[in-house]
Amino acid sequence: MFINPLVALTAAGSSLQTTRSHLGSDSPILCYNPSYASAHPFFPDCQQLITRHISPVSADLTPVVFAHRSSSQPGAFIVPRAWRVGTCMVAIDVLAGDSREVETWGAVKKAAIDVLLTCVAEGEGLGGFVVTGERWGLQVEVRGSGKGAAGVLGIDKGAE
């Protein structure tokens, strides 16, 4: 039986609050409460990051396998991975217990935009996350990163 870890986190009284569903699904967008983090993402930084730096538009509808290095999936996009522009960071990862997930870059962008509009656009928003994918196992997070230059962060490459 699959137990959605986001529901478990919410029920456990974490620093998250459920706001609305993502992509018309049962997967909630969870926003961080003010006690969670101190870095506030700046909306224009996040908007630029999502629209310009998360995959080429031509790849938006092509299914992609996202996997941890240990899963040995040929041609997979290795996660966890994070991108940063200014004060904003977008991170993706396959949830614990899953070695791989299939999703399109278009859906990843849509998930990030949903989190941005729901959890950052209010001005005091600290970001949040949602899960997506064929098995609801790919987490997409938008949050503050502190001030910094644009870059790609990965488990195998560090800052580029």
Secondary structure, 3 states (H helix, E strand, C coil): CCCCHHHHHHHCCCCEEEEEECCCCCCEEEEECCCCCCCCCCHHHHHHHHHHHCCCHHHCCCEEEEECHHHCCCCCEECCEEEEECCEEEEEEECCCCCEEEEEHHHHHHHHHHHHHHHHCCCCCCEEEEEECCCCCEEEEEEECCCCCCEEEECCCEEC
